[in-house]
């Protein structure tokens, strides 16, 4: 069980337990509500076979609210002797009606060649997050960088050298199913991550680097000499398979078995809406179409209809939208054949009324306003720096929406970049950002510009406090929001 265990998709009464064996075997899970495993329940889990790369998951159900749950996982091989692996233990807490809520979020792990540096302490931001004792973690995408080889060493800033653990699968871009799987197995080499996984339930979504940078229907690898496989749909298929094998997701039904978008409820205080901004998008273009069509699709009609319905039906005080990309930041994807700027995210860089993919978001924001849906907060990653954005209709070119906040965290263990410019369509005001100094790009974790977000919701006051923290756990910015749309106070701490 070299990859340890993961807890995933914590919801009222249930949680997923994930692990991986090294041979054909059967997963076994024991759980109890005390560390001595008194009155424990033992479950015979699924078989771990070659077709799943020996990964397996078991859904724990009928869990009581507000309890510490202790788990023990092992595998039995499929010989007559039924040899057993050494068990791996973990524990987590189910959220109860009397509990405050605390969770963390972030994205971008092992990117730009900054992998597991044991002399640095490994991916130690995961240990920093674990020590905050969150009830769950939103993995906001780019959990692996399948398109980024990890070398044994590489130069870092100030004459320093960054040294990496390496495996054959991360020595080149991922093309085969084994290489995509190897990206996830690589991350599990880090003891900080394994310890974090065994204690903090996770909610995974994905973005582009799980497959290849900025992939969409317009992605062309014909001139990329790193790739012998030029068929992007084939790479997407293999990457999708590996993602669903290694993510501690609760499986969907047969209607859309590979679906990632979903809602996870945490009682009357919080609903989390997990988006997929990658699978249903049209091609990356100049993003200036005056009307919606197949090219402007971003979330897609089915996912949008689901999101509108679930937001309207939600009775939770806070509705957190977990997005893999920011709304109002300009994120480019080179130029098209005519030399026009091509865009990777929602914004199109023209500061004007909604066009292209912005039309879809404008319609969603208008719906939220028409239905009087309060207390929506957007959380995201992707751009490799920390930021807080306030979207103000009074400052926007497209004004038919309620004001809202968007908070950006990351990277967790990758290069630091930014900041990106803003697009004025929805009037974002950069209340806070912390990124490399002008002229500096792709800074290593040595620079300290690695960030995660922490959210605390007070059960009594229902106030939500969002903090952006660095690799050492120091708060660089926080903002308290009162429920029912009233603004709280903010405090900025920017320590260079």
C-alpha positions as CSV (number, residue, x, y, z in Angstrom):
1,X,0.0,0.0,0.0
2,X,2.7,2.4,-1.1
3,X,0.2,5.2,-1.8
4,X,-1.4,5.0,1.6
5,X,-5.1,5.9,1.9
6,X,-7.3,8.9,0.9
7,X,-10.7,10.0,2.4
8,X,-13.0,11.7,-0.1
9,X,-16.3,13.4,-0.8
10,X,-17.3,13.7,2.9
11,X,-21.1,14.3,3.0
12,X,-23.7,13.8,5.7
13,X,-23.6,10.2,6.8
14,X,-20.9,9.0,4.4
15,X,-17.4,9.2,3.1
16,X,-15.2,7.5,0.5
17,X,-12.1,5.5,1.5
18,X,-9.6,5.0,-1.3
19,X,-6.4,3.0,-1.5
20,X,-4.2,1.1,-3.9
21,X,-2.5,-2.3,-3.6
22,X,0.4,-3.7,-5.6
23,X,-1.2,-6.9,-6.8
24,X,-4.6,-8.5,-7.4
25,X,-6.3,-8.4,-4.0
26,X,-9.4,-7.4,-2.1
27,X,-9.8,-4.2,-0.2
28,X,-10.8,-4.5,3.5
29,X,-12.0,-1.5,5.6
30,X,-12.5,-1.4,9.4
31,X,-13.9,1.7,11.1
32,X,-15.0,2.7,14.5
33,X,-15.7,5.8,16.6
34,X,-12.8,5.5,18.9
35,X,-9.0,5.0,18.4
36,X,-9.1,1.6,20.1
37,X,-11.5,0.3,17.4
38,X,-14.0,-0.9,20.0
39,X,-17.2,-2.1,18.4
40,X,-15.6,-1.7,15.0
41,X,-17.4,-2.5,11.7
42,X,-15.4,-4.5,9.1
43,X,-16.4,-4.2,5.4
44,X,-15.3,-6.4,2.5
45,X,-14.5,-3.9,-0.1
46,X,-14.1,-4.2,-3.9
47,X,-11.4,-6.2,-5.7
48,X,-8.3,-4.3,-6.8
49,X,-7.4,-5.6,-10.2
50,X,-5.1,-4.8,-13.1
51,X,-7.8,-2.9,-15.0
52,X,-8.0,-0.2,-12.2
53,X,-4.2,-0.2,-11.6
54,X,-5.0,-2.0,-8.3
55,X,-6.9,1.1,-7.0
56,X,-10.1,0.5,-5.0
57,X,-12.6,2.6,-3.0
58,X,-15.3,1.9,-0.4
59,X,-18.2,4.1,0.5
60,X,-18.8,4.3,4.3
61,X,-22.5,5.0,4.9
62,X,-24.8,5.6,7.8
63,X,-22.1,7.5,9.7
64,X,-23.3,9.6,12.6
65,X,-22.9,13.4,12.5
66,X,-20.3,15.2,14.6
67,X,-18.2,12.1,15.2
68,X,-14.5,11.2,14.9
69,X,-14.2,8.2,12.6
70,X,-11.1,6.0,12.8
71,X,-10.4,3.8,9.8
72,X,-8.0,0.9,9.1
73,X,-7.5,-0.3,5.6
74,X,-5.6,-3.4,4.3
75,X,-5.7,-5.7,1.3
76,X,-6.0,-9.5,1.1
77,X,-4.3,-11.1,-1.9
78,X,-6.2,-13.6,-4.1
79,X,-4.2,-16.7,-3.3
80,X,-5.5,-19.5,-1.2
81,X,-3.3,-18.2,1.7
82,X,-5.1,-14.8,1.6
83,X,-1.9,-13.0,2.6
84,X,-2.6,-9.6,4.1
85,X,-0.8,-6.3,3.7
86,X,0.2,-4.2,6.6
87,X,-2.8,-2.0,7.4
88,X,-2.8,1.8,7.0
89,X,-4.7,3.9,9.5
90,X,-6.5,7.2,9.2
91,X,-9.2,9.3,10.8
92,X,-11.5,12.1,10.0
93,X,-14.5,14.0,11.6
94,X,-18.0,14.1,10.3
95,X,-19.6,17.5,10.5
96,X,-22.4,17.8,13.0
97,X,-25.2,20.3,13.6
98,X,-23.2,21.8,16.6
99,X,-19.9,22.1,14.7
100,X,-18.4,25.2,13.2
101,X,-17.0,24.5,9.7
102,X,-13.4,24.8,8.6
103,X,-12.0,23.7,5.3
104,X,-9.0,24.5,3.1
105,X,-8.6,24.8,-0.7
106,X,-5.9,25.1,-3.3
107,X,-4.5,23.7,-6.5
108,X,-1.4,23.3,-8.7
109,X,0.9,20.5,-7.4
110,X,4.3,19.4,-8.7
111,X,4.2,21.8,-11.7
112,X,6.9,23.4,-13.7
113,X,9.4,20.8,-12.7
114,X,9.2,21.7,-9.0
115,X,8.6,18.2,-7.6
116,X,9.3,16.5,-4.3
117,X,12.5,18.0,-2.8
118,X,13.3,16.0,0.3
119,X,16.0,18.4,1.5
120,X,13.4,21.2,1.4
121,X,11.1,19.1,3.5
122,X,9.0,17.7,0.6
123,X,5.6,19.2,-0.3
124,X,5.4,20.7,3.2
125,X,2.5,23.0,2.5
126,X,0.3,19.9,2.9
127,X,1.6,19.5,6.4
128,X,0.9,23.2,7.1
129,X,-2.7,22.6,5.9
130,X,-3.1,19.4,7.9
131,X,-2.1,21.3,11.1
132,X,-5.0,23.7,10.7
133,X,-7.3,20.7,11.3
134,X,-9.7,21.2,8.4
135,X,-12.7,19.1,8.1
136,X,-12.1,18.8,4.3
137,X,-10.0,20.0,1.4
138,X,-11.1,21.3,-2.0
139,X,-8.5,20.2,-4.6
140,X,-9.2,22.9,-7.2
141,X,-7.4,21.3,-10.1
142,X,-4.0,20.7,-11.6
143,X,-3.4,18.0,-9.0
144,X,-0.7,16.7,-11.3
145,X,1.3,18.1,-14.2
146,X,1.1,15.4,-16.8
147,X,2.7,17.8,-19.4
148,X,5.6,18.8,-17.2
149,X,8.7,16.6,-16.9
150,X,10.3,16.6,-13.5
151,X,14.2,16.6,-13.7
152,X,16.6,15.4,-11.0
153,X,17.5,19.0,-10.4
154,X,17.0,22.5,-11.8
155,X,18.3,26.0,-11.1
156,X,16.1,28.1,-8.8
157,X,16.3,31.8,-7.8
158,X,19.3,33.3,-6.0
159,X,21.7,30.7,-7.4
160,X,20.0,27.9,-5.5
161,X,19.5,24.3,-6.9
162,X,16.2,22.5,-6.5
163,X,16.6,18.7,-6.3
164,X,13.7,16.3,-7.0
165,X,12.8,12.7,-6.3
166,X,12.2,11.3,-9.8
167,X,10.6,8.2,-11.3
168,X,10.6,7.0,-14.9
169,X,7.0,8.1,-15.4
170,X,7.7,11.7,-14.6
171,X,10.8,12.0,-16.8
172,X,8.8,12.9,-19.9
173,X,5.3,14.2,-20.8
174,X,2.6,11.6,-20.1
175,X,1.2,9.9,-23.1
176,X,0.5,6.3,-22.1
177,X,-2.0,5.2,-19.5
178,X,0.9,4.0,-17.3
179,X,2.5,7.4,-17.5
180,X,-0.7,9.3,-16.6
181,X,-1.1,6.9,-13.6
182,X,2.5,7.4,-12.7
183,X,1.9,11.1,-12.2
184,X,-0.4,10.4,-9.3
185,X,1.8,7.7,-7.9
186,X,4.7,10.2,-7.9
187,X,2.8,12.7,-5.7
188,X,2.1,9.9,-3.2
189,X,5.9,9.5,-2.6
190,X,5.6,12.6,-0.4
191,X,5.1,11.8,3.2
192,X,3.4,15.1,3.9
193,X,0.8,14.4,1.3
194,X,0.2,10.8,2.5
195,X,-0.3,12.0,6.1
196,X,-2.6,14.8,4.9
197,X,-4.6,12.3,2.8
198,X,-5.2,10.0,5.7
199,X,-6.7,12.7,7.9
200,X,-8.4,15.3,5.6
201,X,-11.3,14.3,3.4
202,X,-10.8,15.7,-0.1
203,X,-13.1,17.0,-2.9
204,X,-11.3,16.7,-6.2
205,X,-11.9,18.6,-9.5
206,X,-9.6,18.9,-12.4
207,X,-8.3,21.5,-14.9
208,X,-5.9,21.2,-17.8
209,X,-2.6,19.9,-16.6
210,X,-4.1,16.5,-15.7
211,X,-4.1,16.1,-19.5
212,X,-2.0,18.7,-21.3
213,X,-1.6,22.5,-21.0
214,X,-4.7,24.5,-22.1
215,X,-6.5,21.6,-23.8
216,X,-9.7,22.1,-25.6
217,X,-11.0,21.2,-29.1
218,X,-8.5,23.7,-30.6
219,X,-5.4,22.1,-29.0
220,X,-2.8,21.1,-31.6
221,X,0.3,19.1,-30.7
222,X,1.5,18.6,-34.3
223,X,4.5,20.9,-33.7
224,X,5.2,19.8,-30.1
225,X,8.2,17.4,-30.4
226,X,7.8,16.2,-26.9
227,X,4.7,14.2,-27.9
228,X,4.6,11.2,-30.2
229,X,0.9,10.9,-29.5
230,X,-0.7,13.8,-31.4
231,X,-4.3,12.8,-30.9
232,X,-5.6,15.0,-28.0
233,X,-8.8,13.0,-27.6
234,X,-6.8,9.9,-26.9
235,X,-4.7,11.7,-24.3
236,X,-7.8,13.0,-22.7
237,X,-9.2,9.5,-22.6
238,X,-6.1,8.1,-20.9
239,X,-5.9,11.0,-18.5
240,X,-9.5,10.7,-17.6
241,X,-9.1,7.1,-16.8
242,X,-6.1,7.8,-14.5
243,X,-7.9,10.7,-12.8
244,X,-10.9,8.6,-11.9
245,X,-8.8,5.8,-10.7
246,X,-6.7,8.0,-8.3
247,X,-9.2,10.6,-7.2
248,X,-11.2,9.7,-4.1
249,X,-14.4,10.6,-5.9
250,X,-17.7,9.0,-5.2
251,X,-18.6,7.2,-8.5
252,X,-21.4,8.6,-10.5
253,X,-24.2,6.4,-12.0
254,X,-24.2,5.0,-15.6
255,X,-25.8,8.1,-17.1
256,X,-22.6,10.0,-17.0
257,X,-20.0,7.8,-15.2
258,X,-17.1,10.2,-15.7
259,X,-18.9,13.2,-14.4
260,X,-16.9,15.5,-12.1
261,X,-19.3,18.3,-11.3
262,X,-21.4,17.7,-8.2
263,X,-22.9,19.2,-5.0
264,X,-21.7,18.2,-1.6
265,X,-23.8,19.4,1.3
266,X,-22.7,20.1,4.8
267,X,-26.0,20.7,6.6
268,X,-27.7,24.1,7.0
269,X,-24.4,26.1,7.0
270,X,-22.8,25.1,3.7
271,X,-23.4,23.6,0.2
272,X,-20.3,23.2,-2.1
273,X,-20.9,23.2,-5.8
274,X,-17.9,21.6,-7.6
275,X,-17.6,22.7,-11.2
276,X,-15.9,21.2,-14.3
277,X,-14.7,24.0,-16.5
278,X,-12.8,21.7,-18.8
279,X,-14.8,18.8,-20.1
280,X,-17.7,20.7,-21.7
281,X,-15.9,23.7,-23.2
282,X,-15.7,24.6,-26.8
283,X,-12.4,25.4,-28.5
284,X,-10.1,28.2,-27.2
285,X,-10.7,31.1,-29.5
286,X,-10.5,34.9,-29.6
287,X,-13.6,34.6,-27.3
288,X,-15.4,37.6,-28.8
289,X,-18.5,36.0,-30.3
290,X,-21.6,38.3,-29.9
291,X,-24.0,35.4,-29.3
292,X,-23.8,32.1,-27.6
293,X,-23.0,29.0,-29.7
294,X,-21.0,25.8,-29.6
295,X,-17.7,27.8,-29.6
296,X,-18.7,29.8,-26.5
297,X,-19.6,26.8,-24.4
298,X,-17.7,26.7,-21.1
299,X,-19.7,24.9,-18.5
300,X,-22.1,23.6,-21.1
301,X,-25.9,23.6,-21.0
302,X,-26.3,20.4,-18.9
303,X,-24.0,21.5,-16.2
304,X,-25.4,25.1,-16.2
305,X,-28.9,23.8,-15.9
306,X,-27.8,21.6,-13.0
307,X,-26.0,24.5,-11.3
308,X,-29.0,26.9,-11.6
309,X,-31.4,24.2,-10.2
310,X,-29.1,23.3,-7.3
311,X,-28.4,26.9,-6.4
312,X,-32.1,27.7,-6.4
313,X,-33.0,24.7,-4.3
314,X,-30.2,25.1,-1.8
315,X,-31.3,26.0,1.7
316,X,-27.8,26.3,3.1
317,X,-26.7,29.7,4.4
318,X,-23.5,29.7,2.3
319,X,-23.1,28.5,-1.3
320,X,-19.5,28.0,-2.2
321,X,-18.8,27.5,-5.9
322,X,-15.6,25.6,-6.3
323,X,-14.3,26.7,-9.8
324,X,-11.1,25.5,-11.4
325,X,-10.5,28.9,-13.1
326,X,-11.1,32.5,-12.1
327,X,-13.9,34.6,-13.8
328,X,-12.4,38.0,-14.4
329,X,-8.6,37.3,-14.9
330,X,-7.1,37.4,-18.4
331,X,-5.5,34.0,-19.0
332,X,-4.1,33.7,-22.5
333,X,-3.5,30.8,-24.8
334,X,-1.2,32.3,-27.5
335,X,-2.7,33.5,-30.8
336,X,-4.8,31.9,-33.5
337,X,-3.9,31.5,-37.2
338,X,-4.9,35.2,-37.8
339,X,-2.7,36.5,-35.0
340,X,-5.6,37.3,-32.7
341,X,-5.2,36.7,-29.0
342,X,-6.7,33.3,-28.0
343,X,-8.1,32.9,-24.5
344,X,-8.0,30.0,-22.1
345,X,-10.5,31.0,-19.4
346,X,-13.7,33.1,-19.3
347,X,-12.3,36.6,-19.8
348,X,-11.4,38.0,-23.2
349,X,-9.3,41.0,-22.3
350,X,-11.5,43.7,-23.9
351,X,-13.2,45.2,-20.8
352,X,-16.5,45.4,-22.7
353,X,-20.0,43.9,-22.4
354,X,-20.1,40.1,-22.1
355,X,-19.0,38.3,-25.3
356,X,-17.8,34.7,-26.0
357,X,-17.7,32.6,-22.9
358,X,-18.6,35.6,-20.8
359,X,-22.1,35.3,-22.1
360,X,-22.6,32.0,-20.3
361,X,-21.4,33.5,-17.0
362,X,-23.5,36.6,-17.5
363,X,-26.6,34.5,-17.8
364,X,-25.7,32.5,-14.7
365,X,-25.1,35.7,-12.7
366,X,-28.3,37.2,-13.9
367,X,-30.2,34.1,-12.9
368,X,-28.7,34.3,-9.4
369,X,-29.9,37.9,-9.1
370,X,-33.4,37.2,-10.4
371,X,-33.8,34.3,-8.0
372,X,-32.4,36.4,-5.0
373,X,-29.8,33.7,-4.2
374,X,-27.6,35.2,-1.4
375,X,-24.3,34.3,0.1
376,X,-22.5,32.9,-2.9
377,X,-18.7,32.8,-2.8
378,X,-16.4,31.6,-5.6
379,X,-13.1,29.8,-4.7
380,X,-10.5,29.0,-7.3
381,X,-6.8,28.4,-8.1
382,X,-5.0,28.0,-11.5
383,X,-3.0,31.2,-11.7
384,X,-0.3,30.4,-9.1
385,X,-0.7,33.3,-6.8
386,X,-3.0,34.5,-4.0
387,X,-5.7,37.1,-4.6
388,X,-9.1,38.4,-3.4
389,X,-11.5,39.9,-6.0
390,X,-14.7,41.8,-5.4
391,X,-17.0,41.8,-8.4
392,X,-19.0,45.1,-8.4
393,X,-21.9,45.6,-10.9
394,X,-21.4,49.4,-10.5
395,X,-18.0,49.1,-12.0
396,X,-18.9,46.5,-14.6
397,X,-19.6,46.7,-18.3
398,X,-22.3,44.0,-17.9
399,X,-24.1,45.0,-14.7
400,X,-27.1,42.6,-14.3
401,X,-25.8,40.7,-11.3
402,X,-25.4,40.9,-7.5
403,X,-21.9,41.7,-6.1
404,X,-19.8,38.8,-5.0
405,X,-16.4,37.7,-3.8
406,X,-13.9,35.4,-5.5
407,X,-10.8,34.2,-3.7
408,X,-7.8,32.6,-5.4
409,X,-5.2,30.3,-3.8
410,X,-2.2,28.3,-5.0
411,X,0.2,27.1,-6.0
412,X,0.6,24.3,-3.5
413,X,3.9,23.0,-4.8
414,X,4.6,24.5,-8.2
415,X,6.0,27.6,-9.9
416,X,4.8,31.0,-8.7
417,X,3.6,33.4,-11.4
418,X,1.4,36.5,-11.8
419,X,-0.4,38.7,-11.2
420,X,-2.7,38.5,-14.2
421,X,-4.6,41.5,-15.6
422,X,-8.3,41.9,-15.0
423,X,-11.1,42.1,-17.5
424,X,-13.7,44.8,-16.7
425,X,-16.8,42.9,-18.0
426,X,-17.9,42.0,-14.5
427,X,-16.1,44.8,-12.7
428,X,-13.5,42.9,-10.6
429,X,-11.6,44.9,-8.1
430,X,-8.4,43.4,-6.9
431,X,-8.7,43.9,-3.1
432,X,-5.5,41.9,-2.5
433,X,-2.9,39.9,-4.4
434,X,0.5,38.5,-3.6
435,X,2.6,37.3,-6.4
436,X,6.3,37.5,-7.6
437,X,7.8,40.9,-8.1
438,X,7.6,42.4,-11.6
439,X,9.9,40.6,-14.0
440,X,10.0,37.4,-11.9
441,X,8.3,34.3,-13.1
442,X,8.2,30.6,-12.2
443,X,9.7,31.0,-8.8
444,X,10.4,27.8,-6.9
445,X,8.9,27.0,-3.5
446,X,12.1,28.3,-2.0
447,X,10.6,31.8,-2.6
448,X,7.8,31.1,-0.2
449,X,5.1,32.2,-2.6
450,X,3.0,29.1,-2.1
451,X,-0.5,29.7,-0.9
452,X,-3.6,27.9,0.3
453,X,-7.0,29.2,1.4
454,X,-8.8,28.5,4.7
455,X,-12.5,29.1,5.3
456,X,-14.1,29.2,8.7
457,X,-17.9,29.4,9.2
458,X,-19.1,30.2,12.7
459,X,-22.2,28.2,13.5
460,X,-23.7,30.8,15.8
461,X,-23.1,34.0,13.9
462,X,-23.1,32.3,10.5
463,X,-20.2,34.6,9.5
464,X,-17.7,33.3,7.0
465,X,-14.0,34.2,7.3
466,X,-11.8,33.5,4.3
467,X,-8.0,33.6,4.9
468,X,-5.2,33.3,2.5
469,X,-2.2,31.6,4.0
470,X,1.4,31.0,2.9
471,X,3.5,27.9,3.1
472,X,4.3,28.5,6.8
473,X,0.7,29.0,7.7
474,X,1.0,32.8,8.1
475,X,-2.1,34.8,7.2
476,X,-1.4,37.2,4.3
477,X,-5.0,38.3,3.9
478,X,-8.4,37.6,5.5
479,X,-11.9,38.8,5.0
480,X,-15.0,38.2,7.2
481,X,-18.3,38.1,5.4
482,X,-21.6,38.3,7.3
483,X,-24.5,36.2,6.1
484,X,-27.3,37.6,4.0
485,X,-24.9,39.6,1.8
486,X,-23.5,42.1,4.3
487,X,-19.9,42.9,4.0
488,X,-17.6,42.2,6.9
489,X,-14.3,43.6,7.8
490,X,-11.0,42.8,6.1
491,X,-7.5,42.8,7.3
492,X,-4.5,42.7,5.0
493,X,-1.2,41.3,6.1
494,X,1.4,41.4,3.4
495,X,4.8,40.3,4.7
496,X,7.7,40.3,2.2
